Amino acid sequence: MNHHVVLNRPLLTPPFLVLGAFGVTAIVLLLVRFFFGIGAVTNLNGGYPWGIWVVYDIVVGTAFACGGYALAVTVYVFNKGRYHPLVRTAVLTSLLGYALGAAGAFVDMGRYWNFYNIFLPWQVNTHSVMLEVALCVFLYVTVLAIEFLPTVFEKYRAENLQKKLSGVLFFFIALGILLPTMHQSSLGSFLIAMGWKVHPLWQTMELQPLLAILSAFIMGFSAVIFEASVGAAGFKRQPETPMLVGIGKIIVGVSVAFLVVRFGTLLVTGKLGLIFALDLGSLMFLVETAMFVYPVVILSSPTRRAEGKKLFYAALCMMLAGALYRFDAFLITFNPGEGYAYFPALPEILITVGMVAIEVMVYLFIVTRFPVLAREEH
């Protein structure tokens, strides 16, 4: 008996058509970008060589897409098999999220026609953090596509191919754990490389990669709860609260570790007083910390954690906290020096929204055509 089902729902619903309108708008603006240059649709400048595309698509979006990574570690490393029914949907959202990150990186390239140089050993800068991030994202998208193949084989009843793939799938699962670990830690190294341009409250130097990985786990697990909750409500399916409660408990442990490392580093380096400087950095730090602490308080209570709505809101708050942490470090409090300012242009925002809309549309198409969602009894 198959443990996954095709979602029998109509695809062309009013929300899907609204998403399509945003997607078409993004495609039109992308044509403008590729024909007339990146300056035609952005407010990027010498001080801000990347803006909302890179920060959302690569820095934040890939962390939202770490649900597959987080569940793989939980299921295959810590042998928590009871979460296995959530893996297939998590792999799909990870595949789409990381594909969006790769697309965002391509859109952001000034000379996008030279993208192939990152695959040519004689052209690359082996000391570049950006190179490692780019290669990891590309390879991880490939690995996720392979991990999703059993769903395709099951759809078309290709049992022989499915058996052959299952014999080597463990290798790709291992790669699927290694590559995002490398990529997310490299985003932390990115901040180290930017040195004084990063606000002191977000510049923890040697521990930056650890904080990046911990925040990726927090955002990935929270995204699993968010997706499962929204899917259950939107598709009128039985809520998966019993499994999600356990994930909420994991989030508490990882979040506490994140906060201990972060505040401990600030204490040791003598930066703790900057929290009360009453400037933009201190304000954003306090808001961000409150958004981390509130879900921890909610999820620490077994009673409140078992309530579907509170679990959902806590996960949503944690996702926003992780996103704000990364936006603060990479963009909001970023200081490139005097004479530079940046706020995303309307086309930048519309392209970002449109690309996310296309991602959601592809997700809806796949879950209504392929056996992605677990049977409700599982």
Phi, psi and omega per residue, in radians:
M1 nan 2.321 3.104
N2 -1.294 2.407 -3.131
H3 -1.589 -0.017 -3.132
H4 -2.204 2.673 -3.067
V5 -2.291 2.727 2.982
V6 -1.431 2.329 -3.127
L7 -1.347 1.941 -3.124
N8 -1.493 1.425 3.119
R9 -2.358 2.589 3.062
P10 -1.137 2.489 -3.093
L11 -1.548 -0.743 -3.034
L12 -1.459 1.216 3.095
T13 -1.654 2.872 3.108
P14 -0.953 -0.767 3.094
P15 -1.055 -0.664 3.125
F16 -1.109 -0.689 3.138
L17 -1.205 -0.616 3.069
V18 -1.135 -0.763 3.061
L19 -1.030 -0.692 3.117
G20 -1.075 -0.653 3.117
A21 -1.110 -0.748 3.079
F22 -1.134 -0.671 3.136
G23 -1.128 -0.764 3.116
V24 -1.106 -0.706 3.096
T25 -1.031 -0.759 3.128
A26 -1.115 -0.717 -3.129
I27 -1.111 -0.728 3.111
V28 -1.078 -0.797 3.139
L29 -1.175 -0.569 3.083
L30 -1.171 -0.616 3.055
L31 -1.089 -0.718 3.074
V32 -1.068 -0.770 -3.131
R33 -1.059 -0.791 -3.059
F34 -1.325 -0.476 -3.139
F35 -1.535 -0.590 -3.033
F36 -1.980 0.040 3.089
G37 1.692 2.807 -3.049
I38 -1.191 -0.465 3.141
G39 -1.205 -0.284 -3.121
A40 -1.283 -0.331 -3.059
V41 -2.250 0.025 -3.089
T42 -2.264 2.887 3.009
N43 -1.853 0.391 -3.139
L44 -1.160 2.662 -3.124
N45 -2.627 -3.053 -3.090
G46 -1.081 -0.524 3.129
G47 -1.463 -0.498 3.124
Y48 -2.113 1.385 -3.114
P49 -1.252 -0.246 2.996
W50 -2.324 2.653 -3.108
G51 -2.313 -2.368 -3.008
I52 -1.153 -0.533 -3.141
W53 -1.063 -0.949 -3.097
V54 -1.167 -0.783 -3.060
V55 -1.154 -0.741 3.119
Y56 -1.368 -0.977 -2.993
D57 -1.114 -0.734 -3.035
I58 -1.703 -0.791 -3.034
V59 -1.428 -0.828 -3.096
V60 -1.594 -0.839 -3.070
G61 -1.041 -0.693 3.130
T62 -1.198 -0.504 3.077
A63 -1.232 -0.692 3.023
F64 -1.045 -0.549 -3.099
A65 -1.485 0.164 -3.130
C66 -1.504 0.204 3.098
G67 -1.069 -0.736 3.104
G68 -1.104 -0.718 3.108
Y69 -1.101 -0.853 -3.109
A70 -1.114 -0.737 3.135
L71 -1.227 -0.603 3.102
A72 -1.070 -0.752 3.104
V73 -1.107 -0.732 -3.113
T74 -1.159 -0.793 -3.043
V75 -1.381 -0.808 -2.975
Y76 -1.655 -0.435 3.117
V77 -1.640 -0.821 -3.112
F78 -1.676 0.074 2.995
N79 1.021 0.705 3.083
K80 -1.682 1.301 -3.016
G81 -1.132 -0.313 -3.095
R82 -1.166 -0.271 3.100
Y83 -1.590 0.032 -3.055
H84 -1.039 -0.603 3.116
P85 -1.038 -0.346 -3.132
L86 -1.549 -0.170 -2.984
V87 -1.138 -0.768 -3.021
R88 -1.105 -0.756 3.107
T89 -1.177 -0.630 3.123
A90 -1.147 -0.687 3.104
V91 -1.121 -0.720 3.125
L92 -1.088 -0.836 -3.133
T93 -1.164 -0.585 3.065
S94 -1.143 -0.750 3.114
L95 -1.045 -0.821 -3.123
L96 -1.200 -0.690 -3.133
G97 -1.148 -0.776 3.130
Y98 -1.254 -0.562 3.041
A99 -1.122 -0.667 3.067
L100 -1.100 -0.704 3.103
G101 -1.090 -0.751 3.115
A102 -1.122 -0.717 3.117
A103 -1.123 -0.710 3.112
G104 -1.094 -0.682 3.098
A105 -1.115 -0.704 3.127
F106 -1.137 -0.759 3.130
V107 -1.082 -0.612 -3.064
D108 -1.398 -0.213 -3.131
M109 -1.217 2.230 3.095
G110 -1.070 -0.875 3.107
R111 -1.897 1.276 -3.031
Y112 -1.102 -0.400 -3.133
W113 -1.222 -0.196 3.105
N114 -1.725 0.255 -3.022
F115 -1.027 -0.526 -3.051
Y116 -1.134 -0.250 -3.112
N117 -1.119 -0.392 3.134
I118 -1.201 -0.271 3.131
F119 -1.722 0.022 -3.125
L120 -1.814 1.916 -3.049
P121 -0.942 -0.586 -3.091
W122 -1.401 -0.064 -3.130
Q123 -1.876 -0.267 -2.935
V124 -1.575 2.729 3.021
N125 -1.723 1.803 -3.047
T126 -1.213 -0.149 3.103
H127 -1.663 0.049 -3.057
S128 -1.519 2.226 3.041
V129 -1.167 -0.622 -3.116
M130 -1.105 -0.586 3.112
L131 -1.115 -0.791 -3.119
E132 -1.110 -0.702 3.113
V133 -1.095 -0.815 -3.103
A134 -1.081 -0.809 -3.109
L135 -1.163 -0.702 3.132
C136 -1.117 -0.728 3.137
V137 -1.112 -0.802 3.138
F138 -1.064 -0.824 -3.110
L139 -1.175 -0.642 -3.111
Y140 -1.208 -0.641 3.057
V141 -1.056 -0.733 3.113
T142 -1.097 -0.786 3.141
V143 -1.109 -0.738 3.130
L144 -1.114 -0.661 3.094
A145 -1.084 -0.701 3.108
I146 -1.180 -0.710 3.123
E147 -1.130 -0.440 -3.133
F148 -1.505 -0.201 -3.098
L149 -1.002 -0.642 3.096
P150 -0.953 -0.577 3.086
T151 -1.128 -0.739 3.125
V152 -1.160 -0.769 3.133
F153 -1.094 -0.674 3.124
E154 -1.140 -0.669 3.128
K155 -1.072 -0.792 -3.067
Y156 -1.713 0.210 3.054
R157 0.945 0.771 3.096
A158 -1.626 1.256 -3.035
E159 -1.071 -0.675 -3.114
N160 -1.115 -0.781 3.114
L161 -1.142 -0.658 -3.135
Q162 -1.131 -0.687 3.119
K163 -1.168 -0.727 3.128
K164 -1.112 -0.730 3.141
L165 -1.186 -0.654 -3.112
S166 -1.084 -0.445 3.125
G167 -1.243 -0.390 -3.115
V168 -2.070 0.028 -3.042
L169 -1.110 -0.512 -3.139
F170 -1.010 -0.600 3.136
F171 -1.130 -0.746 -3.128
F172 -1.285 -0.524 3.052
I173 -1.126 -0.720 3.105
A174 -1.103 -0.758 3.077
L175 -1.100 -0.638 3.140
G176 -1.177 -0.290 3.023
I177 -1.603 -0.673 -3.105
L178 -1.198 -0.839 -2.987
L179 -1.111 -0.844 3.102
P180 -1.163 -0.488 3.046
T181 -1.079 -0.779 3.109
M182 -1.140 -0.784 -3.082
H183 -1.146 -0.845 -3.104
Q184 -1.147 -0.689 3.101
S185 -1.151 -0.570 3.118
S186 -1.187 -0.515 3.050
L187 -1.118 -0.607 3.022
G188 -1.160 -0.702 3.084
S189 -1.107 -0.547 3.074
F190 -0.963 -0.793 3.137
L191 -1.144 -0.667 3.085
I192 -1.053 -0.763 -3.111
A193 -1.124 -0.493 -3.126
M194 -1.394 -0.174 2.979
G195 0.946 -2.204 -3.017
W196 -1.169 -0.270 3.132
K197 -1.209 -0.358 3.098
V198 -1.551 2.329 -3.135
H199 -0.992 2.444 -3.097
P200 -0.948 -0.524 3.139
L201 -1.228 -0.290 3.115
W202 -1.987 -0.007 -3.119
Q203 -1.786 1.613 -3.118
T204 -1.846 0.167 3.055
M205 0.918 -1.969 -2.944
E206 -1.006 -0.526 -3.105
L207 -1.592 0.061 -3.134
Q208 -1.027 -0.791 3.108
P209 -1.057 -0.663 3.121
L210 -1.110 -0.763 3.121
L211 -1.118 -0.635 3.114
A212 -1.121 -0.746 3.141
I213 -1.185 -0.772 3.130
L214 -1.069 -0.757 3.130
S215 -1.164 -0.568 3.091
A216 -1.145 -0.715 3.081
F217 -1.098 -0.774 -3.136
I218 -1.035 -0.856 -3.094
M219 -1.208 -0.645 3.133
G220 -1.151 -0.846 3.107
F221 -1.095 -0.724 3.136
S222 -1.115 -0.662 3.117
A223 -1.132 -0.594 3.090
V224 -1.092 -0.784 3.117
I225 -1.126 -0.782 -3.128
F226 -1.044 -0.870 -3.104
E227 -1.094 -0.799 -3.129
A228 -1.110 -0.679 -3.128
S229 -1.212 -0.806 3.127
V230 -1.141 -0.708 3.118
G231 -1.100 -0.732 3.134
A232 -1.110 -0.716 -3.140
A233 -1.271 -0.807 -3.079
G234 -1.209 -0.644 -3.115
F235 -1.676 0.060 3.130
K236 0.951 0.878 3.098
R237 -1.886 2.890 3.105
Q238 -1.145 2.239 3.138
P239 -1.063 2.553 -3.140
E240 -1.740 0.594 -3.039
T241 -0.937 -0.750 -3.120
P242 -0.978 -0.711 3.094
M243 -1.278 -0.683 -3.076
L244 -1.172 -0.505 3.101
V245 -1.054 -0.738 3.109
G246 -1.104 -0.673 3.103
I247 -1.163 -0.642 3.085
G248 -1.052 -0.649 3.104
K249 -1.155 -0.670 3.095
I250 -1.116 -0.718 -3.134
I251 -1.016 -0.693 3.131
V252 -1.025 -0.848 -3.118
G253 -1.075 -0.776 -3.122
V254 -1.184 -0.684 -3.127
S255 -1.146 -0.733 3.098
V256 -1.085 -0.736 3.092
A257 -1.060 -0.751 3.115
F258 -1.045 -0.846 -3.098
L259 -1.172 -0.653 3.122
V260 -1.126 -0.794 3.133
V261 -1.109 -0.751 -3.076
R262 -1.180 -0.874 -3.121
F263 -1.231 -0.603 3.097
G264 -1.090 -0.711 3.114
T265 -1.132 -0.755 3.123
L266 -1.103 -0.649 3.133
L267 -1.166 -0.826 -3.099
V268 -1.136 -0.649 -3.103
T269 -1.529 0.024 3.090
G270 1.295 0.421 -3.108
K271 -1.779 0.034 -3.033
L272 -1.053 -0.584 -3.131
G273 -1.132 -0.402 -3.137
L274 -1.145 -0.302 3.110
I275 -1.092 -0.491 -3.060
F276 -1.880 0.429 -3.116
A277 -1.328 -0.192 3.121
L278 1.031 0.574 3.012
D279 -1.916 -3.049 -3.109
L280 -1.036 -0.739 -3.116
G281 -1.061 -0.819 -3.115
S282 -1.166 -0.676 3.118
L283 -1.090 -0.832 -3.136
M284 -1.134 -0.628 3.117
F285 -1.105 -0.769 -3.121
L286 -1.160 -0.729 3.109
V287 -1.093 -0.813 -3.127
E288 -1.061 -0.789 -3.133
T289 -1.120 -0.731 3.107
A290 -1.058 -0.636 3.140
M291 -1.254 -0.435 3.017
F292 -1.367 -0.716 -3.026
V293 -1.259 -0.703 -3.086
Y294 -0.984 -0.886 3.111
P295 -1.096 -0.576 3.115
V296 -1.081 -0.737 3.115
V297 -1.099 -0.789 -3.135
I298 -1.117 -0.847 -3.039
L299 -1.321 -0.253 3.116
S300 -1.289 -0.339 3.140
S301 -1.605 2.063 3.121
P302 -0.985 -0.615 -3.118
T303 -1.185 -0.870 -3.123
R304 -1.225 -0.572 3.130
R305 -1.131 -0.504 -3.107
A306 -1.411 -0.154 3.106
E307 -1.502 2.115 -3.037
G308 -0.941 -0.804 -3.088
K309 -1.151 -0.773 -3.122
K310 -1.175 -0.641 3.080
L311 -1.091 -0.752 3.131
F312 -1.109 -0.856 -3.109
Y313 -1.134 -0.632 3.101
A314 -1.133 -0.745 3.118
A315 -1.130 -0.738 3.110
L316 -1.073 -0.770 3.120
C317 -1.090 -0.687 -3.138
M318 -1.183 -0.670 3.063
M319 -1.062 -0.785 3.137
L320 -1.162 -0.617 3.105
A321 -1.111 -0.802 3.111
G322 -1.111 -0.698 3.114
A323 -1.115 -0.747 3.138
L324 -1.141 -0.678 3.092
Y325 -0.982 -0.765 -3.113
R326 -1.340 -0.683 3.078
F327 -1.097 -0.721 3.124
D328 -1.041 -0.829 -3.060
A329 -1.195 -0.742 -2.997
F330 -1.608 -0.338 -3.004
L331 -2.454 -0.966 -2.970
I332 -1.133 -0.808 -3.138
T333 -1.754 0.094 3.140
F334 -1.085 2.355 -3.084
N335 -2.167 1.690 -3.116
P336 -1.419 -0.061 -3.076
G337 2.023 2.973 -3.094
E338 -1.183 2.581 3.047
G339 1.646 -0.006 -3.113
Y340 -2.101 2.454 3.055
A341 -2.555 2.648 -3.136
Y342 -2.607 2.349 2.898
F343 -2.496 2.329 -3.034
P344 -1.033 2.388 3.054
A345 -1.235 2.779 -3.139
L346 -0.986 -0.746 3.088
P347 -1.058 -0.625 3.087
E348 -1.044 -0.785 -3.124
I349 -1.155 -0.761 -3.114
L350 -1.155 -0.637 3.093
I351 -1.140 -0.752 3.119
T352 -1.080 -0.838 3.132
V353 -1.095 -0.726 -3.120
G354 -1.147 -0.675 3.125
M355 -1.182 -0.657 3.059
V356 -1.142 -0.695 3.110
A357 -1.069 -0.741 3.104
I358 -1.097 -0.695 3.102
E359 -1.041 -0.779 3.137
V360 -1.143 -0.698 3.121
M361 -1.077 -0.750 3.123
V362 -1.120 -0.711 3.097
Y363 -1.031 -0.825 -3.125
L364 -1.107 -0.687 3.114
F365 -1.080 -0.799 -3.065
I366 -1.180 -0.764 -3.095
V367 -1.238 -0.317 3.064
T368 -1.638 0.004 -3.138
R369 -2.167 -0.360 -3.048
F370 -2.244 2.669 3.138
P371 -1.336 1.431 -3.077
V372 -1.748 -0.820 -3.045
L373 -1.362 2.463 3.123
A374 -1.217 2.550 3.016
R375 -1.015 2.536 -3.027
E376 -1.117 -0.486 3.114
E377 -1.309 -0.196 3.104
H378 -1.809 nan nan
